[in-house]
Amino acid sequence: MNATTRKQQPASYEQACSELEQLVQQLESGQMSLDDTLKAYARGSQLLRYCREQLQAVEQQVQILDGAELKPFADERARDDD
């Protein structure tokens, strides 16, 4: 893991999730040096923050589209089936 990779923003939410999953697997393997573990943890924190921000932005857009009221997904599907 180089310095450029650590500071780079993911291209998408999906890419961030994929990289985060890889980091978790590497961390869980126990095969990383202490320094690499610390770097992976820091990168994971950045990715997690990015994912949370993306989800919050989408939630805000949905609230705007739904008139500031989030509706449960299950209710929408049931209404569509009627």
Protein Blocks (a to p, Z undefined) as FASTA:
>chain_A
ZZklmmpccfbfklmmmmmmmmmmmmmnopacfklmmmmmmmmmmmmmmmmmmmmmmmmm
mmmmnoopacdfklmmmmmmZZ
